């Protein structure tokens, strides 16, 4: 079952209320997305830790409803 871009954004914003989130459906199939997430919560965290935080926010949907996610994370400039 495919996942809606709005649902991905909602889950991320629930975990990181200050986040600026951009979601792009890469293949038009609801299974392959790119996400760009900027949040103060990532301050002091490695890129791997930042990505793990986003995956946790997706509540186990990664690999199930969400097949692929090209993820870029960072802190506000």
C-alpha positions in Angstrom: 0.0 0.0 0.0 1.4 3.4 -1.1 1.9 6.3 1.3 0.7 9.8 0.7 3.2 12.7 0.8 0.9 14.6 3.2 1.0 11.7 5.6 4.8 11.7 5.5 4.9 15.4 6.2 2.4 15.1 9.0 4.4 12.4 10.8 7.6 14.3 10.5 6.0 17.6 11.7 4.4 15.7 14.7 7.9 14.7 15.8 9.6 18.0 14.8 7.0 20.8 15.1 9.6 23.5 14.0 10.6 21.5 10.9 10.5 22.9 7.4 9.6 19.8 5.3 9.6 19.4 1.6 8.3 16.1 0.1 8.6 15.1 -3.6 7.1 12.0 -5.2 10.0 10.9 -7.3 8.3 8.3 -9.5 4.6 9.3 -9.2 3.8 5.9 -7.6 3.5 6.9 -3.9 6.4 4.6 -3.0 9.5 6.6 -3.9 9.9 10.0 -2.2 12.5 12.6 -1.6 12.3 14.5 1.7 14.2 17.6 2.8 13.8 18.2 6.6 15.3 21.2 8.4 14.9 21.4 12.2 16.7 22.7 15.3 16.3 19.2 16.8 19.1 18.1 14.5 21.6 20.5 16.1 24.7 18.6 17.4 23.6 15.4 15.7 25.5 13.5 13.0 23.8 13.1 9.6 23.2 9.4 10.5 21.6 10.4 13.8 19.4 13.0 12.0 18.2 10.4 9.5 17.5 7.9 12.3 15.4 10.5 14.0 13.3 11.0 10.8 12.9 7.2 10.3 11.7 7.0 13.9 9.2 9.7 13.3 7.8 7.6 10.4 6.7 5.0 13.0 7.8 1.8 11.2 6.3 2.7 7.9 9.7 2.8 6.2 10.1 -0.4 4.2 6.4 -1.1 4.5 4.0 1.6 3.2 7.0 3.7 2.2 9.4 1.8 -0.1 12.1 4.4 -0.7 13.0 7.8 0.8 15.9 9.9 -0.4 16.5 12.0 2.8 18.3 15.3 3.3 18.4 16.8 6.7 19.9 19.8 8.3 19.6 22.6 10.8 18.4 26.1 10.0 21.0 28.6 8.7 
